[in-house]
């Protein structure tokens, strides 16, 4: 069984996302897992275009 198929993985991922959402926005630019992932993806795409 892969790690993504494990229920505990999703519980931990949700908990980390909630903790990131509690951090005030001035300390981090992205305060959710989705914003963090989209920021990382856009940064990668910018580097590839150059």
CORVEN-V34783 format. One record per helix or strand of 3 or more residues. SS is the DSSP state (@ for helix, = for strand). FROM is the first residue (numbers start at 1). TO is the last residue. Records with the same first field share a line. If there is no record, write none. Layout:
SS=FROM-TO + FROM-TO
This chain:
@=7-22 + 33-49
